[in-house]
Amino acid sequence: MKLNNIIQEPVNTDKKTTQSLNKPQKESKLVVLQPIGYPFLCNLVENPKIEIFDKELFELYAREQWLGYTVSEGSFIFDQKLLPDYAFKIIKAHPDDSKISENTSILLMEVEEVREIKRIESSIKMDDVIGQERAKIKCKVIMKYLQDPSHFGEWAPRNVLFYGTPGTGKTMLAKSLSNELKVPLFLIKATSLIGEHVGDGARQIHELFEAASITAPSVVFIDEIDAIGLDRKYQSLRGDVSEVVNALLTEMDGIKQNTGVVTVGATNNPHLLDFAIRSRFEEEIEFTLPDDEERKAILEHYASSMPLIVKFSIDDLVKPTKGLSGRDIKDRILKVALHKAIHEDEEAITWDHVKYALKQIKKNTSEPKGMFA
């Protein structure tokens, strides 16, 4: 007896799936599949390499055989026709525990591509990002838009650039935006868009924005965007990435009318960006290093969650950390002091441990202006 005669829908016995059977099931908007192979191998059968030459044709083929199937992330679904019993893993189902319908978009992704399209889950809130008030104001506008995209029309906030010193909260704020609204966040590093073969990067960009459009309202966050968007005078240093840039420009221009999709780019240095890309951003928002008051708030925020008792004055650490980002304060000061205290079998973090961390920074890096004054 063939396996496809036994399994009519993916079987998942976990609690989450059992509970979902008691709820009205929603229609799947997007299903992302990863080819896995046959459950059994023998000398007569080999696992074929699956390649899609016509995406629309594949979707028709997939919907026809799996229409009405319940899909949940992490479960498996089996081919019933051309490759009977061939397994596909469901990498993404939006919404989760939903049924495939005539309107479901079904994508097939290779292993190395799957990470680019997965939604990022985050518990970060906007209040966790200390300072950066101008950026927060812009995010509130974006939140209003994502709550009702059709109301904005041509006045929608579409493309925003975050720039500034590393560790000042650019990625954190994007994650908080997604979490506050409970909308999908597709976070990607631009360096991963430069593939081994011509056309790889452009294809990934189009598929990324297609997934974002299908699951809209959503946010696309492209970190280190200067990796693909360098000014032409620097292109020789990176090789030819023009096809990646053209694909990105097409999506940012909204030719496909990606209503409900906001693109946020991030870079440490906007002056390195090619003008064609930089001009697409309606607003550039600088993320600055924290001032005295903000550094105190950052220190208090992180100190409150440390696993050892804090026995040093937060106020005494405000001035010595001038010139450091929020990430530096956490990772290079507080974490180093904590590890020093643990190494010494202490039950509390003292000023001596903090001084050790400050000396390590001074020894290992160039001294920023005003630090350790």
Backbone torsions as a table, in degrees:
resi	resn	phi	psi	omega
1	MET	NA	135.6	-178.6
2	LYS	-76.9	149.1	-178.9
3	LEU	-62.4	-33.4	-177.3
4	ASN	-70.7	-12.9	175.4
5	ASN	-83.4	-14.1	-178.6
6	ILE	-97.4	-46.5	-175.3
7	ILE	-96.2	112.0	179.0
8	GLN	-99.0	-24.3	175.6
9	GLU	-143.7	155.7	177.7
10	PRO	-57.4	134.6	-178.3
11	VAL	-99.3	127.2	177.5
12	ASN	-143.4	117.4	-172.6
13	THR	-99.6	11.0	-177.5
14	ASP	-73.3	167.5	-174.5
15	LYS	-60.9	-37.9	-177.5
16	LYS	-60.6	-45.0	-178.5
17	THR	-69.5	-40.5	179.6
18	THR	-60.0	-41.6	179.6
19	GLN	-66.0	-36.3	-176.0
20	SER	-67.4	-21.7	-179.8
21	LEU	-68.0	-21.8	-179.3
22	ASN	-89.6	0.1	-178.3
23	LYS	-112.0	151.6	174.1
24	PRO	-61.2	126.9	-175.0
25	GLN	-86.3	138.2	-178.3
26	LYS	-87.4	165.0	177.6
27	GLU	-82.1	134.4	178.4
28	SER	-71.6	130.1	173.1
29	LYS	-90.0	-40.0	-176.5
30	LEU	-142.4	134.7	173.3
31	VAL	-129.9	125.4	178.2
32	VAL	-110.7	123.5	-176.6
33	LEU	-110.4	146.8	172.9
34	GLN	-119.5	123.5	178.8
35	PRO	-65.6	130.7	-178.3
36	ILE	-110.3	-52.2	-179.4
37	GLY	130.0	-171.2	179.8
38	TYR	-79.4	145.7	179.0
39	PRO	-68.8	-23.4	177.9
40	PHE	-130.4	144.3	177.9
41	LEU	-118.0	142.7	174.1
42	CYS	-143.8	174.3	-176.9
43	ASN	-64.3	-22.6	-175.9
44	LEU	-88.2	-17.8	-174.6
45	VAL	-126.3	130.4	175.8
46	GLU	-116.7	154.6	177.1
47	ASN	-76.1	114.6	180.0
48	PRO	-76.4	154.7	174.8
49	LYS	-87.1	123.6	-176.4
50	ILE	-90.6	122.6	175.7
51	GLU	-131.0	136.0	-178.8
52	ILE	-102.1	121.4	177.9
53	PHE	-100.6	-16.4	177.7
54	ASP	-141.2	103.1	-174.8
55	LYS	-63.1	-40.5	-179.8
56	GLU	-65.0	-40.0	179.2
57	LEU	-65.6	-39.4	177.8
58	PHE	-63.3	-41.0	-180.0
59	GLU	-62.4	-41.7	177.2
60	LEU	-60.8	-44.7	179.8
61	TYR	-62.1	-45.8	-177.4
62	ALA	-68.5	-44.4	-178.6
63	ARG	-64.9	-37.1	-177.0
64	GLU	-61.7	-40.2	-176.6
65	GLN	-89.6	-22.8	-176.6
66	TRP	-111.2	14.2	179.5
67	LEU	-58.0	126.5	179.9
68	GLY	88.4	-3.7	179.4
69	TYR	-74.0	143.8	174.6
70	THR	-85.6	129.6	-178.6
71	VAL	-121.0	135.6	176.5
72	SER	-138.3	143.0	-176.4
73	GLU	-60.8	132.0	179.4
74	GLY	96.9	-13.8	178.6
75	SER	-89.7	-178.4	-175.9
76	PHE	-125.0	155.3	177.2
77	ILE	-137.1	145.1	-172.0
78	PHE	-115.1	140.0	177.0
79	ASP	-68.7	142.7	-177.3
80	GLN	-113.1	-4.8	-169.3
81	LYS	-123.2	-89.0	-173.7
82	LEU	-65.3	-38.4	-179.7
83	LEU	-125.5	71.6	-175.9
84	PRO	-52.1	132.4	177.0
85	ASP	77.3	1.7	177.4
86	TYR	-70.4	132.1	-173.0
87	ALA	-97.7	142.0	172.6
88	PHE	-125.1	134.9	176.3
89	LYS	-90.6	136.7	179.1
90	ILE	-85.8	102.1	-178.1
91	ILE	-77.6	-39.0	179.7
92	LYS	-143.0	136.3	172.3
93	ALA	-134.1	122.0	-178.2
94	HIS	-125.5	115.5	-6.4
95	PRO	-74.4	163.4	180.0
96	ASP	-68.8	152.8	-178.9
97	ASP	55.4	55.3	-179.2
98	SER	-126.8	172.0	-176.9
99	LYS	-106.1	139.3	176.3
100	ILE	-70.5	131.7	179.8
101	SER	-127.4	-177.5	178.5
102	GLU	-64.6	-19.1	-177.1
103	ASN	-98.7	-0.6	-176.9
104	THR	-73.1	133.1	173.4
105	SER	-92.5	127.6	-177.0
106	ILE	-119.5	120.9	-179.1
107	LEU	-113.9	146.4	175.7
108	LEU	-112.4	124.2	-175.7
109	MET	-125.2	142.4	174.1
110	GLU	-77.2	165.9	-175.4
111	VAL	-55.3	-44.8	-175.7
112	GLU	-73.6	-14.1	-179.3
113	GLU	-94.9	-20.3	-172.7
114	VAL	-58.5	-41.1	-175.8
115	ARG	-61.4	-25.2	-174.6
116	GLU	-75.2	-21.5	-171.6
117	ILE	-108.8	-6.2	-177.2
118	LYS	-73.2	141.7	177.6
119	ARG	-72.1	140.3	177.8
120	ILE	-92.0	124.9	176.6
121	GLU	-93.0	136.9	-176.9
122	SER	-145.1	144.3	176.0
123	SER	-108.3	6.1	-178.1
124	ILE	-71.2	135.2	177.1
125	LYS	-106.9	160.8	-177.7
126	MET	-62.9	-31.3	179.2
127	ASP	-68.7	-17.8	178.1
128	ASP	-72.4	-20.3	176.8
129	VAL	-90.2	109.1	-175.2
130	ILE	-88.7	130.7	-176.9
131	GLY	82.4	-151.1	178.6
132	GLN	52.1	48.7	-174.0
133	GLU	-64.0	-37.7	-179.7
134	ARG	-63.6	-40.4	179.0
135	ALA	-65.4	-38.3	179.6
136	LYS	-65.7	-37.8	178.0
137	ILE	-62.0	-43.7	178.6
138	LYS	-63.5	-38.4	179.7
139	CYS	-65.1	-32.2	177.2
140	LYS	-66.2	-35.9	175.7
141	VAL	-64.7	-43.5	178.9
142	ILE	-62.5	-39.9	179.1
143	MET	-61.9	-42.9	177.6
144	LYS	-60.4	-40.9	-179.5
145	TYR	-65.6	-46.5	-177.0
146	LEU	-67.6	-22.6	176.9
147	GLN	-72.9	-28.5	179.7
148	ASP	-152.7	74.2	-174.9
149	PRO	-58.1	-38.9	-175.7
150	SER	-66.1	-23.6	-177.9
151	HIS	-70.6	-28.3	-175.5
152	PHE	-81.7	-32.4	-178.3
153	GLY	58.0	-129.0	-177.6
154	GLU	-74.6	-4.8	-178.8
155	TRP	-97.1	16.5	-177.7
156	ALA	-69.4	141.1	170.7
157	PRO	-75.2	111.6	-171.9
158	ARG	-106.2	-48.7	-174.2
159	ASN	-129.5	121.8	-177.9
160	VAL	-129.7	139.3	179.6
161	LEU	-109.9	124.5	170.9
162	PHE	-98.9	130.0	177.4
163	TYR	-141.4	157.2	178.5
164	GLY	146.5	-178.4	-177.4
165	THR	-56.7	139.2	177.0
166	PRO	-56.5	143.5	176.0
167	GLY	85.6	10.1	-177.2
168	THR	-95.7	2.6	171.3
169	GLY	111.3	14.0	-177.3
170	LYS	-63.1	-50.9	-179.8
171	THR	-70.3	-38.2	179.0
172	MET	-58.8	-41.6	-177.6
173	LEU	-68.4	-38.2	176.8
174	ALA	-63.0	-41.8	178.5
175	LYS	-65.5	-38.6	179.7
176	SER	-67.0	-35.1	178.5
177	LEU	-61.1	-45.4	178.4
178	SER	-64.5	-43.3	-176.9
179	ASN	-68.0	-42.4	-178.0
180	GLU	-61.6	-36.0	-177.0
181	LEU	-95.7	-10.2	-175.6
182	LYS	57.6	45.9	176.8
183	VAL	-116.6	156.2	-179.6
184	PRO	-63.0	139.1	173.7
185	LEU	-118.5	120.5	177.5
186	PHE	-104.5	100.3	-176.1
187	LEU	-100.2	128.9	-177.1
188	ILE	-141.8	141.4	173.4
189	LYS	-90.1	130.1	-175.0
190	ALA	-59.1	-30.1	-179.1
191	THR	-61.7	-27.5	-178.6
192	SER	-77.3	-8.4	-179.8
193	LEU	-84.6	-9.5	179.1
194	ILE	-90.4	99.0	-174.5
195	GLY	-85.7	177.2	180.0
196	GLU	-76.7	-27.0	-175.4
197	HIS	-117.9	151.7	178.1
198	VAL	-59.6	130.1	178.5
199	GLY	98.6	-15.3	-178.7
200	ASP	-60.8	-49.7	-176.6
201	GLY	-64.8	-43.4	180.0
202	ALA	-62.3	-41.8	-179.9
203	ARG	-63.9	-42.0	179.5
204	GLN	-63.2	-39.2	179.3
205	ILE	-64.0	-46.6	-179.3
206	HIS	-63.1	-40.0	179.5
207	GLU	-69.4	-36.1	177.8
208	LEU	-61.4	-49.3	-178.6
209	PHE	-71.6	-29.1	176.0
210	GLU	-64.8	-43.9	177.6
211	ALA	-63.7	-40.7	178.9
212	ALA	-64.6	-38.2	179.8
213	SER	-67.5	-41.7	-179.1
214	ILE	-64.9	-38.0	-177.4
215	THR	-95.2	10.3	-178.1
216	ALA	-56.3	147.5	4.6
217	PRO	-73.2	141.5	-176.3
218	SER	-155.1	168.0	-179.7
219	VAL	-124.3	130.8	172.6
220	VAL	-105.7	120.6	-179.2
221	PHE	-114.0	115.3	-179.6
222	ILE	-106.4	105.1	-178.9
223	ASP	-84.6	149.9	179.9
224	GLU	53.4	46.5	-174.9
225	ILE	-62.0	-21.9	178.3
226	ASP	-66.5	-14.5	178.4
227	ALA	-64.3	-30.2	177.8
228	ILE	-113.2	-14.5	-174.8
229	GLY	-110.4	30.9	179.7
230	LEU	-61.6	147.1	172.5
231	ASP	-55.9	147.6	-174.6
232	ARG	-57.6	-27.9	-179.6
233	LYS	-71.1	-14.1	176.8
234	TYR	-104.0	-1.7	-173.7
235	GLN	-59.4	-33.9	-177.9
236	SER	-62.5	-22.9	179.7
237	LEU	-77.1	-23.7	-175.7
238	ARG	-108.6	-11.9	-174.1
239	GLY	90.8	-177.0	-176.7
240	ASP	-83.3	110.2	177.6
241	VAL	-120.3	22.0	-175.2
242	SER	-61.2	-36.8	-178.8
243	GLU	-68.0	-31.3	176.1
244	VAL	-70.3	-43.5	179.2
245	VAL	-62.2	-44.4	-179.6
246	ASN	-62.2	-39.4	178.3
247	ALA	-64.4	-42.0	179.6
248	LEU	-65.2	-41.9	178.6
249	LEU	-61.7	-40.1	178.4
250	THR	-58.7	-44.8	-179.1
251	GLU	-70.8	-39.4	-178.7
252	MET	-70.0	-28.6	178.4
253	ASP	-72.6	-14.8	177.9
254	GLY	73.0	28.7	179.8
255	ILE	-60.3	-33.2	179.5
256	LYS	-89.7	6.7	178.4
257	GLN	53.6	60.3	180.0
258	ASN	-77.2	70.3	-178.9
259	THR	-62.5	131.9	179.1
260	GLY	86.8	8.3	178.3
261	VAL	-113.0	124.6	177.5
262	VAL	-111.9	129.3	178.7
263	THR	-102.8	124.2	177.1
264	VAL	-116.5	120.4	175.4
265	GLY	-101.3	152.4	179.1
266	ALA	-135.7	138.3	178.3
267	THR	-152.4	153.9	175.1
268	ASN	-81.8	-27.2	-176.7
269	ASN	-138.9	98.2	-178.2
270	PRO	-66.2	-20.3	-178.3
271	HIS	-69.6	-15.0	177.5
272	LEU	-82.1	-13.9	-175.1
273	LEU	-73.8	143.8	173.7
274	ASP	-64.6	142.3	-176.3
275	PHE	-60.0	-35.3	-178.4
276	ALA	-59.6	-38.1	178.3
277	ILE	-80.4	-45.9	-176.2
278	ARG	-60.4	-34.0	-178.2
279	SER	-70.6	-16.5	180.0
280	ARG	-77.4	-19.1	-179.6
281	PHE	-81.1	123.1	-178.3
282	GLU	-69.9	-25.5	-178.3
283	GLU	-151.1	138.4	174.9
284	GLU	-110.2	126.3	-175.9
285	ILE	-119.3	121.0	-178.2
286	GLU	-85.7	135.0	173.5
287	PHE	-101.6	114.4	-173.3
288	THR	-99.3	161.2	175.0
289	LEU	-67.0	145.5	-176.2
290	PRO	-68.1	143.0	175.0
291	ASP	-83.3	-174.7	-175.7
292	ASP	-56.8	-48.3	-177.6
293	GLU	-63.5	-41.3	-179.6
294	GLU	-69.2	-37.4	178.1
295	ARG	-65.3	-37.5	176.9
296	LYS	-62.5	-42.8	179.1
297	ALA	-64.6	-38.9	178.5
298	ILE	-64.7	-44.9	179.2
299	LEU	-61.3	-43.5	179.5
300	GLU	-65.4	-39.6	-179.0
301	HIS	-62.5	-47.8	-177.7
302	TYR	-76.6	-36.3	-179.2
303	ALA	-63.0	-29.6	-177.5
304	SER	-68.1	-18.9	-177.4
305	SER	-111.3	8.1	-178.2
306	MET	-71.6	144.9	-175.3
307	PRO	-75.8	-7.8	175.6
308	LEU	-118.1	159.1	177.9
309	ILE	-65.7	137.1	178.1
310	VAL	-94.4	114.7	-178.8
311	LYS	-117.9	45.9	172.8
312	PHE	-139.7	158.4	-177.5
313	SER	-80.7	123.8	176.8
314	ILE	-60.1	-39.6	-178.4
315	ASP	-59.2	-34.7	-178.3
316	ASP	-70.9	-16.4	-176.8
317	LEU	-98.3	-6.3	-177.4
318	VAL	-65.9	-51.8	-177.6
319	LYS	-65.6	-45.7	-178.4
320	PRO	-63.4	-18.2	-178.5
321	THR	-97.8	12.3	177.5
322	LYS	-60.5	133.8	-178.8
323	GLY	93.6	-2.8	178.2
324	LEU	-99.9	148.3	175.2
325	SER	-83.0	171.0	177.8
326	GLY	-60.4	-39.2	179.1
327	ARG	-66.8	-38.8	177.6
328	ASP	-62.4	-41.9	-179.4
329	ILE	-61.2	-41.9	-179.0
330	LYS	-71.4	-52.9	-170.3
331	ASP	-83.4	-33.9	-171.8
332	ARG	-102.0	-14.2	177.5
333	ILE	-112.0	-66.9	-173.5
334	LEU	-66.2	-42.1	-178.6
335	LYS	-67.9	-41.8	178.6
336	VAL	-64.1	-41.6	178.3
337	ALA	-63.6	-41.9	178.8
338	LEU	-61.1	-48.0	-178.5
339	HIS	-64.7	-34.0	177.0
340	LYS	-64.1	-42.7	179.8
341	ALA	-65.5	-41.0	179.2
342	ILE	-64.8	-41.9	179.3
343	HIS	-59.9	-33.5	-178.7
344	GLU	-90.6	8.7	179.1
345	ASP	59.2	32.7	177.6
346	GLU	-87.1	154.5	178.3
347	GLU	-99.2	-1.1	-179.4
348	ALA	-146.3	155.0	177.1
349	ILE	-96.2	121.7	-176.9
350	THR	-108.3	175.1	179.2
351	TRP	-63.7	-29.2	177.2
352	ASP	-62.0	-38.2	177.8
353	HIS	-68.1	-37.6	178.1
354	VAL	-66.5	-43.1	179.2
355	LYS	-61.2	-36.1	177.1
356	TYR	-60.6	-44.4	-179.9
357	ALA	-64.6	-40.7	179.5
358	LEU	-64.7	-38.5	179.4
359	LYS	-67.3	-35.3	179.2
360	GLN	-64.1	-39.8	177.6
361	ILE	-65.5	-45.7	-178.0
362	LYS	-63.3	-33.5	-178.1
363	LYS	-78.1	-37.3	-170.7
364	ASN	-95.2	-15.6	-178.0
365	THR	-132.3	162.0	173.8
366	SER	-69.1	145.8	-173.3
367	GLU	-81.5	114.8	177.5
368	PRO	-63.4	153.6	-178.2
369	LYS	-58.1	125.5	175.6
370	GLY	90.8	-9.8	-177.0
371	MET	-74.0	145.1	177.6
372	PHE	62.7	26.3	178.7
373	ALA	-70.5	NA	NA
